[in-house]
Amino acid sequence: ARGCPFTCDFCIVTAYFQHDWQRRDNDSLIAQIRRIKEGLGVRHFYFLDESWGIQYSQYMEFCQRLIDEKLDIHWYPSGMRTDTIVKHPDLVALAARAWMYGTLVGFESYSDRTLDSVNKQSSTNNNRRASEIMRANNMIVYGVHIYGLPGERDFRPTYEEGRKRSDIFCISMLSLLPGTPLFQRAEQEKTLMKIPIE
């Protein structure tokens, strides 16, 4: 898929694709997987899809076809939202049967105030439940967290709970990227330091 329909204030994907989200149809995707597997012997796939699973019926069909057509591949989508995981645990279970072995999960923070401040449209309860659902299906939880988000005065709760709920724990520093709402907010509040590049 390309783009993301969500509007997290820190994310460049939404700004870059202008809220446009497009996903390839299952027929073309399955056909390409088959060609690559049979032609090159590839059995491990990484799918670039920032919000894997958001179009529930299409993703359910994709997983079922991987099983029914015995494609026997191991795969990893580039990202799932916690609210998608919590809303559709049956999709996660079917994906596990279709040999999905994990995914990047954007937890970002374990502070509801911080998540609200960046328009994440999710919650710390979703973070916890999503981790439980993934692990119950023997999937690797690659937990992504952002240090420096607005409103998070103490990062320790995110650090401690994030480590506990991630199999691979990742922290990135907040980068204010041009085009994102956080960048625009910093410009308006005059809190953005501009360093000339020579």
N, C-alpha and C positions, 0 to 999 in steps of 0.2 A: 504494500500500500504506500501511498505517498501523501504526506500532509497529516493533519490532525484536526478534528472538529472542536477540540477543547481550547480553552483560552487561559492557560496558566501564564501568569504575568512574566515569568522568568524565561519562557521557552521561545527560542527563535524559530522553531518549526512552524508554529501557527503564523507568526509574522511573515516568514518567508513564503509560505504557500497561501497566505491570505485566507485562512480558515477553510481552504479547499481540502477535501479528503477524497481520494480515489483509490479503489482497490481493484486489482485484477480479478477477472472472473475465474471461477474454479476450473473450468474446462481448460483454459490456456495455461493455468498454473500447473495442473496435474500433468498436462501434455509435456510441458517443459521439464518438470521433475523427471518424468519417465525418460525423455531424450537424454538428459544429463546423466542419469543413473545408468542407462543401458549403453550410451555412447562412450562415457568416460569412466564408468565404474564408481562414480561418486555416491556415497551413502549417507553423508552428513551434510545437512543444509542449514544455512543461516538465512532467515527471512527478515528483510528490512521492512519493518512495519511498526511504527511508533506506538500504535494503540491496538495491538492485536486483540481480537475478540469482540470489538465493539459492535460489529454487525452480526449479532448472535447466530441467526439462521445460516448465513453463508459460511461462517467459521465451523459451525456444527457439521454442515454438509462436507466441507473440506476434510475435516478429521475422519468422518465416516468413510469417505472415499479412499483416503489413505489406507484404512483398514480393509475395506471391501475389495479394493483393487490390489491388495497385498504388495504395496510399493516398498515396504520394509526399509524405510529410511529413518534416521535419527535427526531430529531438528530442534531449532532454537529460534523463536522470534525475538526481534530486537527490543520489544517492550510490551508490557501489559499494565493497565491501570489497576489500582487496588479495588476500585469500585466495580470494575468489570469482573474481576476474580470473585469478589464477594457476591455479586448479583447472579453469576453463572457458574457455580461450582461444578455443575454437570458438564459444562464445556471443558473445564480444566481436567476433569476425570476422563472424558472422551479423548482429549488431546494426549493425555498420558498413555492411554491405550494405543494411540496412533504414534507413539514413540517420541512425543515432545518431551525433552528431558530437563527443561528449565527455561527461565527467561529473566530479563532485566525487569525489575519492579521499581517504579518511581515512588518510593516512600517519601522522599524529600525531607520530612520532619516528623517528630513525635510531639508536636505542639499544635493543637487545633487552631489556636490563635494565629500561629505562623502560616498554617495551611490556608486559612481563610484570607490572610493578608495578601497572598499571592494567587488567589482565585483558583486553588487546586481542585475545588469541588469534590473533596474527599475528606476523610477524617482519620484520626489516630486509631479509632476502633476498626476502620477498614484496613489500615496497615496491619494490625495484629491478626485480624481474621484472614486476610489474604495470605499472610505467611503460613498460617495454620493449614489453609486449604492446599497450598502448593506442597507443603511438606507431607501432608496426608496422602498426596498422590506421588510421593517420591521424586519430586521435582527440585532442582537446584534453584534457590532464591538468590538472585544477584541483586541485592538491595542497594539502591542508589539514594544518597542523602546529600543535601546541599548545606554547606556551612556559610553563614552570613546572610540568610534570608531576613527580611524585615520582621521585626517583632520578636525574634528569637534571641533573647538576652543571655540565655544559658543553654549552651549546646550539649551539655552533659547528658540530659535525658534522651536526646536523639542519638547521641553516640552510644550510650549504654543499651538502650532498647534496640537500636538499629543493629548493633553487633549480635544481640541475642536472637533477633528474628531474621537475620540474613546468613546464608551459607557462604556467600562471597559478599563482603562488606565494602562498599565504596563511598568515599566522601569526596565531593568536588567543591571547590570554592565558588561562590556565586560570581558569575561574570555578567556584568551589565552589557548586554548586546544591543547595538542600535536596532531599532524597530520593535523592540519588546516594550510592553507597558511599564516594566520596572525601569528601563532606561529612560523612557519619557518622563516618568515620575521623578527620577533623580535629576533630570534636566530642569524640570519645573521648580523643584525644591532647591535647586542650586547646590546639590550635594555631590555632584559628579565632578571629579577632578580630571581635567583634560591635560594629558601630557603630550606635548608636540613631539612628533617623530622626525628626527633629522637624518 
